[in-house]
Structure formats: structure tokens, C-alpha cells
Amino acid sequence: MAKKAAKRREWLKEDLQQLKALARDKTPARVIGRKLGRSEGAIRQKGWAEGISLNTRARRKRAK
């Protein structure tokens, strides 16, 4: 039996807003993907294309 080709969903304005908000809150890409119903790879790819940082590490304060 042949595999069905995956159908690509359009990124809606609401999807991008939610992606930006979750990324701002340092939510991991895997969790964002589950919330938006997309793969982790799709989240990372769109984040990269839109210039959205998906870095979840907190910034360390530098000692003076």
C-alpha cells in the first residue's frame, strides 16, 4: 500500500501570533507543536523563516 502524501496547512495570522507568544514565554518547540497541531520541525522552520528565536535557555546575568 502506498503512503499518502502529507497535506500542508497554511499558517494563519492567529497561528503566527500564538507561535510568537509561546516563543516569548520560552516554551519548547515540541510543546508549541503540540499546541498548534504541527510537527516540531514545522515550528522550528517557521520560527527560523520569521526570525523568531526558539531558544528556551534563560539568559545568565553577568557578574561585574
Residue pairs with C-beta under 8 A, 6 or more apart in sequence:
9 38
11 46
15 36
16 46
16 50
18 35
18 36
19 32
19 36
19 43
19 46
19 47
19 50
19 52
20 50
20 52
22 31
22 32
22 35
23 32
23 47
23 52
23 53
23 54
26 55
26 56
26 57
26 58
27 35
27 56
28 56
29 40
29 43
29 44
29 47
29 54
30 40
32 43
32 54
33 39
33 40
33 42
33 43
36 43
43 54
44 54
46 52
47 53
47 54
